[in-house]
Structures are given as C-alpha cells and as structure tokens.
Amino acid sequence: MSKYFIEVSFELNDGQLDNWKNLSKEINNDLTNVEGFISRDSGIDENNRVYCLVKWESKAHQEKFRKQLESRENWNEMMNYFGSVVDVKTEKRNSVDLFE
C-alpha cells in the first residue's frame, strides 16, 4: 500500500478565522491517535483561502476513519457547525497516492 495524501482547500465564511483555528485544533486532536494517520497541516494564503494537507499510511486508513467519523451520533451537528465556519461551496479536494 502506498501512502495517501489529501489536499482540501476552501474559503471561510465572513469573520470565521478564529472559529476555524479552534475547529482545526479539534480536528487535530481527533486525528492524533487514529491508526494510519501521519500528519495534518493547515494554513491560509494571501487570498484568504484555507488549505488542509493530510497524510495517511494508506487510502484504506483514511476511508476507515471517515466511515467512523460519519457514523458518530453527532455527525449532522458536526457538519452543520463546519458549514457555519467554512463556505462549503468553495471547497476543492485532491487525493493523491504517493510514490514509494
């Protein structure tokens, strides 16, 4: 299995930078001890577009975590909060199998 990399970018809703920073910390905490998780970085460019770069041991590890996340009882609540912070219409996602 090759390592797997996800790049997600989006714009924030107006006035949500501090809320994004807090949410980003929560996301990091959720990922810290997940099997197959390697790293996550988040930053913002000169056009106020946020980028999240997440690296996994494999696509299977990422998909397993995603399914666990989506099965949480508070999934809809989490996504509603995410949508209040992030302008989801601007989201772009790239997934890459990394060369070994």
Secondary structure, 3 states (H helix, E strand, C coil): CCCEEEEEEEEECCCCHHHHHHHHHHHHHHHCCCCCEEEEEEEECCCCEEEEEEEECCHHHHHHHHHHHHCCCCHHHHHHHHHHHEEEEEEEEEEEECCC
